[in-house]
Amino acid sequence: MEDYSDRGLISTIALLTEGQTRRHQKGDRMAILRIEDLSGSTEAVVFRVATSGSATTSRLMHG
C-alpha cells in the first residue's frame, strides 16, 4: 500500500483474516482488521463516521 500513498483512493479485493472491535477515546466503536490479498497483508482500521441526516458510513484507514 505504500506505493499508492500519494495517489488518493484505491480499491482492492481482500480476504479478512482477523477482526476486533474496540472503543476509541470518544467512546465510539471502531474495528481493527487484518486483510490480505495475493501481494501481502496489512492492518486496517475502520471508523464509523456520521454524515448529514441520519445515515452513517464507515471510513477505512490503512496501517
N, CA, C and O atoms as a Maestro MAE file, in Angstrom:
{
 s_m_m2io_version
 :::
 2.0.0
}

f_m_ct {
 s_m_title
 :::
 protein
 m_atom[252] {
  # First column is atom index #
  i_m_mmod_type
  r_m_x_coord
  r_m_y_coord
  r_m_z_coord
  i_m_residue_number
  s_m_chain_name
  s_m_pdb_residue_name
  s_m_pdb_atom_name
  i_m_atomic_number
  :::
  1 25 0.808 -1.192 0.000 1 A "MET " " N  " 7
  2 3 0.000 0.000 0.000 1 A "MET " " CA " 6
  3 2 0.855 1.261 0.000 1 A "MET " " C  " 6
  4 15 0.373 2.316 -0.412 1 A "MET " " O  " 8
  5 25 2.095 1.192 0.442 2 A "GLU " " N  " 7
  6 3 2.934 2.382 0.454 2 A "GLU " " CA " 6
  7 2 3.109 2.958 -0.938 2 A "GLU " " C  " 6
  8 15 3.238 4.173 -1.088 2 A "GLU " " O  " 8
  9 25 3.119 2.104 -1.969 3 A "ASP " " N  " 7
  10 3 3.292 2.577 -3.335 3 A "ASP " " CA " 6
  11 2 2.160 3.488 -3.795 3 A "ASP " " C  " 6
  12 15 2.328 4.238 -4.756 3 A "ASP " " O  " 8
  13 25 1.017 3.437 -3.130 4 A "TYR " " N  " 7
  14 3 -0.157 4.195 -3.535 4 A "TYR " " CA " 6
  15 2 -0.478 5.349 -2.591 4 A "TYR " " C  " 6
  16 15 -1.532 5.968 -2.739 4 A "TYR " " O  " 8
  17 25 0.370 5.657 -1.646 5 A "SER " " N  " 7
  18 3 0.048 6.635 -0.615 5 A "SER " " CA " 6
  19 2 -0.225 8.030 -1.163 5 A "SER " " C  " 6
  20 15 -0.948 8.791 -0.520 5 A "SER " " O  " 8
  21 25 0.311 8.397 -2.307 6 A "ASP " " N  " 7
  22 3 0.094 9.733 -2.843 6 A "ASP " " CA " 6
  23 2 -0.890 9.760 -4.014 6 A "ASP " " C  " 6
  24 15 -1.003 10.776 -4.700 6 A "ASP " " O  " 8
  25 25 -1.586 8.682 -4.243 7 A "ARG " " N  " 7
  26 3 -2.468 8.602 -5.410 7 A "ARG " " CA " 6
  27 2 -3.949 8.660 -5.068 7 A "ARG " " C  " 6
  28 15 -4.777 8.440 -5.952 7 A "ARG " " O  " 8
  29 25 -4.316 8.943 -3.836 8 A "GLY " " N  " 7
  30 3 -5.722 9.056 -3.485 8 A "GLY " " CA " 6
  31 2 -6.371 7.718 -3.178 8 A "GLY " " C  " 6
  32 15 -5.712 6.789 -2.713 8 A "GLY " " O  " 8
  33 25 -7.644 7.630 -3.435 9 A "LEU " " N  " 7
  34 3 -8.457 6.467 -3.111 9 A "LEU " " CA " 6
  35 2 -8.148 5.294 -4.035 9 A "LEU " " C  " 6
  36 15 -8.045 5.461 -5.250 9 A "LEU " " O  " 8
  37 25 -8.002 4.103 -3.450 10 A "ILE " " N  " 7
  38 3 -7.816 2.887 -4.236 10 A "ILE " " CA " 6
  39 2 -8.837 1.848 -3.797 10 A "ILE " " C  " 6
  40 15 -9.403 1.957 -2.709 10 A "ILE " " O  " 8
  41 25 -9.070 0.867 -4.611 11 A "SER " " N  " 7
  42 3 -9.973 -0.238 -4.293 11 A "SER " " CA " 6
  43 2 -9.200 -1.540 -4.382 11 A "SER " " C  " 6
  44 15 -8.261 -1.668 -5.168 11 A "SER " " O  " 8
  45 25 -9.606 -2.510 -3.564 12 A "THR " " N  " 7
  46 3 -8.977 -3.817 -3.606 12 A "THR " " CA " 6
  47 2 -9.985 -4.881 -3.197 12 A "THR " " C  " 6
  48 15 -10.985 -4.585 -2.543 12 A "THR " " O  " 8
  49 25 -9.719 -6.089 -3.578 13 A "ILE " " N  " 7
  50 3 -10.476 -7.244 -3.089 13 A "ILE " " CA " 6
  51 2 -9.516 -8.011 -2.200 13 A "ILE " " C  " 6
  52 15 -8.439 -8.415 -2.640 13 A "ILE " " O  " 8
  53 25 -9.907 -8.212 -0.944 14 A "ALA " " N  " 7
  54 3 -9.005 -8.841 0.020 14 A "ALA " " CA " 6
  55 2 -9.785 -9.794 0.911 14 A "ALA " " C  " 6
  56 15 -11.006 -9.697 1.032 14 A "ALA " " O  " 8
  57 25 -9.076 -10.696 1.517 15 A "LEU " " N  " 7
  58 3 -9.629 -11.660 2.457 15 A "LEU " " CA " 6
  59 2 -9.463 -11.101 3.864 15 A "LEU " " C  " 6
  60 15 -8.361 -10.704 4.243 15 A "LEU " " O  " 8
  61 25 -10.524 -11.064 4.632 16 A "LEU " " N  " 7
  62 3 -10.469 -10.635 6.030 16 A "LEU " " CA " 6
  63 2 -10.016 -11.828 6.863 16 A "LEU " " C  " 6
  64 15 -10.728 -12.829 6.950 16 A "LEU " " O  " 8
  65 25 -8.827 -11.729 7.481 17 A "THR " " N  " 7
  66 3 -8.282 -12.862 8.218 17 A "THR " " CA " 6
  67 2 -8.415 -12.720 9.729 17 A "THR " " C  " 6
  68 15 -8.391 -13.727 10.437 17 A "THR " " O  " 8
  69 25 -8.554 -11.501 10.242 18 A "GLU " " N  " 7
  70 3 -8.753 -11.251 11.667 18 A "GLU " " CA " 6
  71 2 -9.588 -10.003 11.843 18 A "GLU " " C  " 6
  72 15 -9.615 -9.147 10.958 18 A "GLU " " O  " 8
  73 25 -10.264 -9.884 12.959 19 A "GLY " " N  " 7
  74 3 -11.011 -8.669 13.250 19 A "GLY " " CA " 6
  75 2 -11.324 -8.525 14.729 19 A "GLY " " C  " 6
  76 15 -11.635 -9.498 15.416 19 A "GLY " " O  " 8
  77 25 -11.235 -7.296 15.199 20 A "GLN " " N  " 7
  78 3 -11.568 -6.972 16.587 20 A "GLN " " CA " 6
  79 2 -12.336 -5.656 16.599 20 A "GLN " " C  " 6
  80 15 -12.097 -4.792 15.756 20 A "GLN " " O  " 8
  81 25 -13.248 -5.496 17.541 21 A "THR " " N  " 7
  82 3 -13.883 -4.203 17.734 21 A "THR " " CA " 6
  83 2 -13.400 -3.622 19.055 21 A "THR " " C  " 6
  84 15 -13.177 -4.337 20.032 21 A "THR " " O  " 8
  85 25 -13.249 -2.317 19.052 22 A "ARG " " N  " 7
  86 3 -12.817 -1.591 20.247 22 A "ARG " " CA " 6
  87 2 -13.547 -0.261 20.305 22 A "ARG " " C  " 6
  88 15 -14.230 0.136 19.361 22 A "ARG " " O  " 8
  89 25 -13.394 0.402 21.407 23 A "ARG " " N  " 7
  90 3 -13.925 1.760 21.534 23 A "ARG " " CA " 6
  91 2 -12.757 2.724 21.603 23 A "ARG " " C  " 6
  92 15 -11.798 2.504 22.344 23 A "ARG " " O  " 8
  93 25 -12.844 3.802 20.823 24 A "HIS " " N  " 7
  94 3 -11.752 4.774 20.879 24 A "HIS " " CA " 6
  95 2 -12.029 5.799 21.973 24 A "HIS " " C  " 6
  96 15 -13.020 5.667 22.692 24 A "HIS " " O  " 8
  97 25 -11.195 6.804 22.118 25 A "GLN " " N  " 7
  98 3 -11.231 7.732 23.237 25 A "GLN " " CA " 6
  99 2 -12.583 8.422 23.406 25 A "GLN " " C  " 6
  100 15 -12.973 8.713 24.537 25 A "GLN " " O  " 8
  101 25 -13.303 8.691 22.333 26 A "LYS " " N  " 7
  102 3 -14.615 9.344 22.421 26 A "LYS " " CA " 6
  103 2 -15.722 8.359 22.770 26 A "LYS " " C  " 6
  104 15 -16.868 8.759 22.980 26 A "LYS " " O  " 8
  105 25 -15.385 7.072 22.831 27 A "GLY " " N  " 7
  106 3 -16.373 6.052 23.176 27 A "GLY " " CA " 6
  107 2 -17.052 5.406 21.988 27 A "GLY " " C  " 6
  108 15 -17.838 4.475 22.165 27 A "GLY " " O  " 8
  109 25 -16.772 5.875 20.781 28 A "ASP " " N  " 7
  110 3 -17.367 5.278 19.586 28 A "ASP " " CA " 6
  111 2 -16.637 3.994 19.224 28 A "ASP " " C  " 6
  112 15 -15.451 3.831 19.513 28 A "ASP " " O  " 8
  113 25 -17.372 3.083 18.583 29 A "ARG " " N  " 7
  114 3 -16.759 1.816 18.188 29 A "ARG " " CA " 6
  115 2 -15.895 1.982 16.950 29 A "ARG " " C  " 6
  116 15 -16.142 2.848 16.110 29 A "ARG " " O  " 8
  117 25 -14.876 1.134 16.854 30 A "MET " " N  " 7
  118 3 -14.020 1.048 15.680 30 A "MET " " CA " 6
  119 2 -13.637 -0.404 15.507 30 A "MET " " C  " 6
  120 15 -13.720 -1.186 16.454 30 A "MET " " O  " 8
  121 25 -13.221 -0.775 14.313 31 A "ALA " " N  " 7
  122 3 -12.791 -2.149 14.042 31 A "ALA " " CA " 6
  123 2 -11.343 -2.138 13.596 31 A "ALA " " C  " 6
  124 15 -10.929 -1.281 12.814 31 A "ALA " " O  " 8
  125 25 -10.581 -3.086 14.091 32 A "ILE " " N  " 7
  126 3 -9.207 -3.292 13.648 32 A "ILE " " CA " 6
  127 2 -9.196 -4.619 12.904 32 A "ILE " " C  " 6
  128 15 -9.508 -5.666 13.471 32 A "ILE " " O  " 8
  129 25 -8.833 -4.561 11.628 33 A "LEU " " N  " 7
  130 3 -8.920 -5.722 10.753 33 A "LEU " " CA " 6
  131 2 -7.549 -6.090 10.202 33 A "LEU " " C  " 6
  132 15 -6.704 -5.217 10.009 33 A "LEU " " O  " 8
  133 25 -7.326 -7.354 9.953 34 A "ARG " " N  " 7
  134 3 -6.156 -7.830 9.210 34 A "ARG " " CA " 6
  135 2 -6.713 -8.317 7.889 34 A "ARG " " C  " 6
  136 15 -7.535 -9.233 7.861 34 A "ARG " " O  " 8
  137 25 -6.273 -7.712 6.788 35 A "ILE " " N  " 7
  138 3 -6.729 -8.120 5.461 35 A "ILE " " CA " 6
  139 2 -5.521 -8.561 4.641 35 A "ILE " " C  " 6
  140 15 -4.404 -8.085 4.843 35 A "ILE " " O  " 8
  141 25 -5.770 -9.483 3.709 36 A "GLU " " N  " 7
  142 3 -4.668 -9.947 2.857 36 A "GLU " " CA " 6
  143 2 -5.169 -10.247 1.453 36 A "GLU " " C  " 6
  144 15 -6.327 -10.608 1.244 36 A "GLU " " O  " 8
  145 25 -4.262 -10.085 0.501 37 A "ASP " " N  " 7
  146 3 -4.518 -10.462 -0.880 37 A "ASP " " CA " 6
  147 2 -3.280 -11.180 -1.400 37 A "ASP " " C  " 6
  148 15 -2.415 -11.564 -0.613 37 A "ASP " " O  " 8
  149 25 -3.184 -11.364 -2.697 38 A "LEU " " N  " 7
  150 3 -2.068 -12.116 -3.265 38 A "LEU " " CA " 6
  151 2 -0.725 -11.406 -3.093 38 A "LEU " " C  " 6
  152 15 0.320 -12.050 -3.181 38 A "LEU " " O  " 8
  153 25 -0.730 -10.094 -2.849 39 A "SER " " N  " 7
  154 3 0.529 -9.363 -2.729 39 A "SER " " CA " 6
  155 2 1.009 -9.226 -1.278 39 A "SER " " C  " 6
  156 15 2.147 -8.814 -1.054 39 A "SER " " O  " 8
  157 25 0.176 -9.558 -0.296 40 A "GLY " " N  " 7
  158 3 0.594 -9.460 1.104 40 A "GLY " " CA " 6
  159 2 -0.573 -9.172 2.023 40 A "GLY " " C  " 6
  160 15 -1.731 -9.361 1.653 40 A "GLY " " O  " 8
  161 25 -0.256 -8.707 3.238 41 A "SER " " N  " 7
  162 3 -1.303 -8.406 4.207 41 A "SER " " CA " 6
  163 2 -1.009 -7.068 4.870 41 A "SER " " C  " 6
  164 15 0.122 -6.582 4.858 41 A "SER " " O  " 8
  165 25 -2.067 -6.480 5.456 42 A "THR " " N  " 7
  166 3 -1.941 -5.203 6.154 42 A "THR " " CA " 6
  167 2 -3.022 -5.116 7.221 42 A "THR " " C  " 6
  168 15 -4.010 -5.849 7.183 42 A "THR " " O  " 8
  169 25 -2.825 -4.227 8.155 43 A "GLU " " N  " 7
  170 3 -3.828 -3.948 9.169 43 A "GLU " " CA " 6
  171 2 -4.620 -2.736 8.715 43 A "GLU " " C  " 6
  172 15 -4.056 -1.780 8.182 43 A "GLU " " O  " 8
  173 25 -5.919 -2.776 8.926 44 A "ALA " " N  " 7
  174 3 -6.785 -1.662 8.553 44 A "ALA " " CA " 6
  175 2 -7.647 -1.295 9.756 44 A "ALA " " C  " 6
  176 15 -8.045 -2.163 10.533 44 A "ALA " " O  " 8
  177 25 -7.930 -0.015 9.902 45 A "VAL " " N  " 7
  178 3 -8.786 0.465 10.985 45 A "VAL " " CA " 6
  179 2 -10.015 1.096 10.346 45 A "VAL " " C  " 6
  180 15 -9.893 1.922 9.442 45 A "VAL " " O  " 8
  181 25 -11.198 0.709 10.813 46 A "VAL " " N  " 7
  182 3 -12.449 1.211 10.268 46 A "VAL " " CA " 6
  183 2 -13.153 2.019 11.352 46 A "VAL " " C  " 6
  184 15 -13.442 1.514 12.437 46 A "VAL " " O  " 8
  185 25 -13.428 3.298 11.034 47 A "PHE " " N  " 7
  186 3 -14.151 4.182 11.945 47 A "PHE " " CA " 6
  187 2 -15.547 4.420 11.393 47 A "PHE " " C  " 6
  188 15 -15.744 4.464 10.179 47 A "PHE " " O  " 8
  189 25 -16.498 4.569 12.274 48 A "ARG " " N  " 7
  190 3 -17.840 4.924 11.859 48 A "ARG " " CA " 6
  191 2 -17.918 6.440 11.825 48 A "ARG " " C  " 6
  192 15 -17.545 7.100 12.795 48 A "ARG " " O  " 8
  193 25 -18.396 6.998 10.726 49 A "VAL " " N  " 7
  194 3 -18.421 8.439 10.532 49 A "VAL " " CA " 6
  195 2 -19.862 8.890 10.334 49 A "VAL " " C  " 6
  196 15 -20.580 8.341 9.498 49 A "VAL " " O  " 8
  197 25 -20.288 9.896 11.108 50 A "ALA " " N  " 7
  198 3 -21.633 10.450 10.947 50 A "ALA " " CA " 6
  199 2 -21.666 11.333 9.705 50 A "ALA " " C  " 6
  200 15 -20.739 12.104 9.458 50 A "ALA " " O  " 8
  201 25 -22.735 11.215 8.929 51 A "THR " " N  " 7
  202 3 -22.917 12.044 7.746 51 A "THR " " CA " 6
  203 2 -24.131 12.926 7.950 51 A "THR " " C  " 6
  204 15 -24.833 12.783 8.952 51 A "THR " " O  " 8
  205 25 -24.391 13.818 7.038 52 A "SER " " N  " 7
  206 3 -25.564 14.673 7.175 52 A "SER " " CA " 6
  207 2 -26.825 13.821 7.151 52 A "SER " " C  " 6
  208 15 -26.905 12.844 6.406 52 A "SER " " O  " 8
  209 25 -27.785 14.179 7.943 53 A "GLY " " N  " 7
  210 3 -29.000 13.382 8.072 53 A "GLY " " CA " 6
  211 2 -28.796 12.274 9.083 53 A "GLY " " C  " 6
  212 15 -27.939 12.391 9.959 53 A "GLY " " O  " 8
  213 25 -29.561 11.204 8.982 54 A "SER " " N  " 7
  214 3 -29.486 10.127 9.965 54 A "SER " " CA " 6
  215 2 -28.590 8.969 9.541 54 A "SER " " C  " 6
  216 15 -28.311 8.081 10.347 54 A "SER " " O  " 8
  217 25 -28.138 8.963 8.301 55 A "ALA " " N  " 7
  218 3 -27.323 7.844 7.814 55 A "ALA " " CA " 6
  219 2 -25.901 7.944 8.341 55 A "ALA " " C  " 6
  220 15 -25.399 9.041 8.587 55 A "ALA " " O  " 8
  221 25 -25.258 6.805 8.513 56 A "THR " " N  " 7
  222 3 -23.841 6.771 8.872 56 A "THR " " CA " 6
  223 2 -23.102 5.950 7.842 56 A "THR " " C  " 6
  224 15 -23.699 5.166 7.103 56 A "THR " " O  " 8
  225 25 -21.820 6.134 7.801 57 A "THR " " N  " 7
  226 3 -20.978 5.386 6.874 57 A "THR " " CA " 6
  227 2 -19.702 4.985 7.614 57 A "THR " " C  " 6
  228 15 -19.459 5.449 8.728 57 A "THR " " O  " 8
  229 25 -18.903 4.141 7.010 58 A "SER " " N  " 7
  230 3 -17.637 3.718 7.620 58 A "SER " " CA " 6
  231 2 -16.484 4.266 6.812 58 A "SER " " C  " 6
  232 15 -16.560 4.369 5.588 58 A "SER " " O  " 8
  233 25 -15.423 4.615 7.501 59 A "ARG " " N  " 7
  234 3 -14.208 5.099 6.841 59 A "ARG " " CA " 6
  235 2 -13.077 4.161 7.179 59 A "ARG " " C  " 6
  236 15 -12.833 3.857 8.347 59 A "ARG " " O  " 8
  237 25 -12.390 3.703 6.157 60 A "LEU " " N  " 7
  238 3 -11.293 2.755 6.318 60 A "LEU " " CA " 6
  239 2 -9.964 3.487 6.274 60 A "LEU " " C  " 6
  240 15 -9.700 4.254 5.348 60 A "LEU " " O  " 8
  241 25 -9.130 3.252 7.276 61 A "MET " " N  " 7
  242 3 -7.781 3.814 7.322 61 A "MET " " CA " 6
  243 2 -6.818 2.644 7.295 61 A "MET " " C  " 6
  244 15 -6.962 1.724 8.100 61 A "MET " " O  " 8
  245 25 -5.844 2.643 6.403 62 A "HIS " " N  " 7
  246 3 -4.900 1.532 6.356 62 A "HIS " " CA " 6
  247 2 -3.686 1.843 7.223 62 A "HIS " " C  " 6
  248 15 -3.345 3.003 7.455 62 A "HIS " " O  " 8
  249 25 -3.047 0.780 7.694 63 A "GLY " " N  " 7
  250 3 -1.911 0.965 8.587 63 A "GLY " " CA " 6
  251 2 -0.655 0.379 8.070 63 A "GLY " " C  " 6
  252 15 0.382 0.464 8.727 63 A "GLY " " O  " 8
  :::
 }
 m_bond[251] {
  # First column is bond index #
  i_m_from
  i_m_to
  i_m_order
  :::
  1 1 2 1
  2 2 3 1
  3 3 4 2
  4 3 5 1
  5 5 6 1
  6 6 7 1
  7 7 8 2
  8 7 9 1
  9 9 10 1
  10 10 11 1
  11 11 12 2
  12 11 13 1
  13 13 14 1
  14 14 15 1
  15 15 16 2
  16 15 17 1
  17 17 18 1
  18 18 19 1
  19 19 20 2
  20 19 21 1
  21 21 22 1
  22 22 23 1
  23 23 24 2
  24 23 25 1
  25 25 26 1
  26 26 27 1
  27 27 28 2
  28 27 29 1
  29 29 30 1
  30 30 31 1
  31 31 32 2
  32 31 33 1
  33 33 34 1
  34 34 35 1
  35 35 36 2
  36 35 37 1
  37 37 38 1
  38 38 39 1
  39 39 40 2
  40 39 41 1
  41 41 42 1
  42 42 43 1
  43 43 44 2
  44 43 45 1
  45 45 46 1
  46 46 47 1
  47 47 48 2
  48 47 49 1
  49 49 50 1
  50 50 51 1
  51 51 52 2
  52 51 53 1
  53 53 54 1
  54 54 55 1
  55 55 56 2
  56 55 57 1
  57 57 58 1
  58 58 59 1
  59 59 60 2
  60 59 61 1
  61 61 62 1
  62 62 63 1
  63 63 64 2
  64 63 65 1
  65 65 66 1
  66 66 67 1
  67 67 68 2
  68 67 69 1
  69 69 70 1
  70 70 71 1
  71 71 72 2
  72 71 73 1
  73 73 74 1
  74 74 75 1
  75 75 76 2
  76 75 77 1
  77 77 78 1
  78 78 79 1
  79 79 80 2
  80 79 81 1
  81 81 82 1
  82 82 83 1
  83 83 84 2
  84 83 85 1
  85 85 86 1
  86 86 87 1
  87 87 88 2
  88 87 89 1
  89 89 90 1
  90 90 91 1
  91 91 92 2
  92 91 93 1
  93 93 94 1
  94 94 95 1
  95 95 96 2
  96 95 97 1
  97 97 98 1
  98 98 99 1
  99 99 100 2
  100 99 101 1
  101 101 102 1
  102 102 103 1
  103 103 104 2
  104 103 105 1
  105 105 106 1
  106 106 107 1
  107 107 108 2
  108 107 109 1
  109 109 110 1
  110 110 111 1
  111 111 112 2
  112 111 113 1
  113 113 114 1
  114 114 115 1
  115 115 116 2
  116 115 117 1
  117 117 118 1
  118 118 119 1
  119 119 120 2
  120 119 121 1
  121 121 122 1
  122 122 123 1
  123 123 124 2
  124 123 125 1
  125 125 126 1
  126 126 127 1
  127 127 128 2
  128 127 129 1
  129 129 130 1
  130 130 131 1
  131 131 132 2
  132 131 133 1
  133 133 134 1
  134 134 135 1
  135 135 136 2
  136 135 137 1
  137 137 138 1
  138 138 139 1
  139 139 140 2
  140 139 141 1
  141 141 142 1
  142 142 143 1
  143 143 144 2
  144 143 145 1
  145 145 146 1
  146 146 147 1
  147 147 148 2
  148 147 149 1
  149 149 150 1
  150 150 151 1
  151 151 152 2
  152 151 153 1
  153 153 154 1
  154 154 155 1
  155 155 156 2
  156 155 157 1
  157 157 158 1
  158 158 159 1
  159 159 160 2
  160 159 161 1
  161 161 162 1
  162 162 163 1
  163 163 164 2
  164 163 165 1
  165 165 166 1
  166 166 167 1
  167 167 168 2
  168 167 169 1
  169 169 170 1
  170 170 171 1
  171 171 172 2
  172 171 173 1
  173 173 174 1
  174 174 175 1
  175 175 176 2
  176 175 177 1
  177 177 178 1
  178 178 179 1
  179 179 180 2
  180 179 181 1
  181 181 182 1
  182 182 183 1
  183 183 184 2
  184 183 185 1
  185 185 186 1
  186 186 187 1
  187 187 188 2
  188 187 189 1
  189 189 190 1
  190 190 191 1
  191 191 192 2
  192 191 193 1
  193 193 194 1
  194 194 195 1
  195 195 196 2
  196 195 197 1
  197 197 198 1
  198 198 199 1
  199 199 200 2
  200 199 201 1
  201 201 202 1
  202 202 203 1
  203 203 204 2
  204 203 205 1
  205 205 206 1
  206 206 207 1
  207 207 208 2
  208 207 209 1
  209 209 210 1
  210 210 211 1
  211 211 212 2
  212 211 213 1
  213 213 214 1
  214 214 215 1
  215 215 216 2
  216 215 217 1
  217 217 218 1
  218 218 219 1
  219 219 220 2
  220 219 221 1
  221 221 222 1
  222 222 223 1
  223 223 224 2
  224 223 225 1
  225 225 226 1
  226 226 227 1
  227 227 228 2
  228 227 229 1
  229 229 230 1
  230 230 231 1
  231 231 232 2
  232 231 233 1
  233 233 234 1
  234 234 235 1
  235 235 236 2
  236 235 237 1
  237 237 238 1
  238 238 239 1
  239 239 240 2
  240 239 241 1
  241 241 242 1
  242 242 243 1
  243 243 244 2
  244 243 245 1
  245 245 246 1
  246 246 247 1
  247 247 248 2
  248 247 249 1
  249 249 250 1
  250 250 251 1
  251 251 252 2
  :::
 }
}
